[in-house]
Amino acid sequence: MSGRAALRRRVATAPDQPATGVPMSNREFFDRVAQRADESTPKAAHEARCVMEVVGEATQGALTDKIRHSMDDELAGSLFAGSSGGA
């Protein structure tokens, strides 16, 4: 399984497992995404927001609501800001 596929699988399953995440700051989260995607941090942040936007549309918010509630407010606000960077 590729690194990206493993990350998508973990993001998709982690909300159903309480207290399984690793607390991290906004910057650390997007730095990790950038490292795994082999992209700059701003580009990785944009791509992560795009993915969350499409997942939200595809699941009518059911999955993204679970993910959002598993994160602190600052990180959730950044990740769910939409592809344009604004909610």
KARA-V155949 format. One record per backbone hydrogen bond with DSSP energy under -1.0 kcal/mol. NH is the residue of the N-H (numbers start at 0). CO is the residue of the C=O. Records with the same first field share a line. If there is no record, write none. Layout:
NH: CO  CO
This chain:
5: 1
6: 2
7: 3
8: 4
9: 5
10: 6
11: 7
12: 8
13: 9
15: 12
16: 13
28: 24
29: 25
30: 26
31: 27
32: 28
33: 29
34: 30
35: 31
36: 32
38: 33
43: 39
44: 40
45: 41
46: 42
47: 43
48: 44
49: 45
50: 46
51: 47
52: 48
53: 49
54: 50
55: 51
56: 52
57: 53
58: 54
60: 55
61: 58
64: 60
65: 61
66: 62
67: 63
68: 64
70: 67
75: 71
76: 72
77: 73
78: 74
79: 75
80: 77
84: 81
